[in-house]
């Protein structure tokens, strides 16, 4: 059962989602408005199948991963020549397998970004169908982003515990299962399902960057990760805004959530081309599996020289420490304390700009009489930002990771200031607004494109998933301020000011405490690792 639990769970989840489709189709004559509909037996049984499938798949992945780690620890407490193998990974050439991995994981990032990016496009439809005020509708993105915060912390830690690949597989299953958010007949159920959907979206990003940074040679790592991050975020928003512009008018806002099923299934299929991180395998004492993965990348293996100093495997922390205690205690040790604080501030600032300001932009544009053109305006602005991702990658890898991050933060602050003083939402022409939005999305896109790779590079393998998850959680936590501000002081200028202040502080923090990572080998400190029990 443990071996086939993932696939049995996946079949149960797909069946559960399918049982929700008939009620959605029945609502087609009323433009798919399902508010007030009773949940029939098929939908109830479908929800039970999804819950059971997720539980079985999660148990299978967790049990398998912990069993492998325990077996490796019992059989062998040292990994001869691990430092040499780490160096071989850093100094390798970029192979076809690396490119395939990057492409597949970029699909994962696009799917992941679509989830929270869709929030801004479903809120107007949710308000209309359920008859909500702006403050009441703000609860939807607030609850969803709360889920992403918890998901980033949880799945980042799980990725350090049982592996990067297993965490990605489970995230894909969650994408499929939570697509039923689009079938929920009441606003309360929408809140519940969007919370779980947020948890699924929160875990993908830190896991992807942990896996990529540990698999790609150091001289290619910077530009490839930033390019991947930028394209993933930009294309995710582009797909979300495009779907809102094309599909929502035909199939209602609900279909934007239903898209989670086919995209999650696509990602699950693509997991076939996602190997485990060789660095992770070495760090937990599985050199044979690590070497097998390294061969797929064309990496020349280094044989341990008899008499060489061996590296101790990471020692487990006391099993009774709480999850929060583990995360805080590990990432705030003196060696990592200030770099953690700096990237947390940066993540908080970006989150307030992206999930607070940009997410609610369609709502404010609709209030200004641009309801029909809001998705098209944002789609156009997103499309124009795609080429700019290459510039961010070039600056990060060839100039300086630290200075590039600071420059984009400063530029974003300047654009937000223009929103405060010029008030473009009141302009009659959409052209200048598209131009200003394009510059803002370039700045915000560059910030997150560089932040996630940077966060993955400043921690060792034993903490990389946890550290990346903490930074991703900070970004979503910053976004939680958006719904609160909309509920208390609904003003685009207010959101712009609230976003500019933490971004400016983050730029200062990175300038004072940030470290340079461009083309540098990843640093390993195997004596620090989260508990395995």
C-alpha angles and dihedrals in degrees: 000000000000091000097049098030094103094055095042088050091048092054091049091050093050091048091049093052091048091056089063095056100078094061090049091052091048089059093058096101089059092047090265094296104160100169110137096012116140117245105244128210095268091055092046092048089046092055090051090052091050093049092047093046093050091047093050094046092046092049091048095051095043095045093047094048095047091046092054091048093048092048092051092048092050096045098044133010095186135054110208114219095003091141090055091051091050088053090049090055091049094047099043127114122256106262135193089257090057091053092048090050091050093049094048094047090047087060087053091052092049091051090045094050092048091065102063093028089060091061093080092053098047097048095077091050092046090051092051098045097045097033095239132163120238090257092051093047089052087071090074098063090036093057093041093050090047086058091051091052091054092042093052092052094043102043094040088058092044089052088059090046106046104009143278098264096052091051092052091050092053092047089055090052090051090052090056095045097047093051086091087080084091091060099051112121098205135051090235092059089047088057093050094048094043089054090055090043088054090053090054093049093047095063102052101066101055092042094051094052093045090053095044096047091050095049105041122079113254097245091057098033101086102051094035095052094045091047090049093046094048095046092044093052096040096044091045091055090042092054091045094050092042092051089048091051097045110024105030094065089053103036102020129243090294093073090063087069094041088061087075090079100059094036092048090049090051090053092048090054091047090055085084087078095047113094122192118266110272090212091054091050091050092047092057095044104261103125095157093058091042092054091049090056091045090055090057087058092049092245116161108236121230116220117221112250114231109256094022117142110262125217120238117238114245111280116232120246121235108294096227097062113114121248092247090049092053094050096044095042095050101043096042098053110126093262093059105021101101097037088052092050092048096052091042090057090047092050092048091051094048091046093055091050097045106033094028106038105023096037093056095041093095089053093053092043089052090052089052092056098265098108094126096045100038096092091045092050092051092043091054093047091049092049092053092053096059096085090048090066090075091058091054091051092049094049093046096049103032104030111028134308092214097047093043091054091050093047094053092048092052091048091051091052091053093051092048088053089057090055089055097049102032100038095207093184086077095053119114095217122065094205099080090041091055090050093051093044090050092055091046093050090048090054096044092042091051091049095056093036089061100032098063096050090043092053090050092051100051097060131063122248094264091059103026098101093043093047094046089047092052091052092046089050089052090055092052092042088057087054091057087072090065098068090042092053092045090052095048104031112011101200132124090216091054091054091048093053092044090053097044096055100058092040090055091049090048092053089053092048093051090047091053102038109013121117129217115252105164110130091345121135116252111261119234126204104172095182091077118069139138119259118272097207 
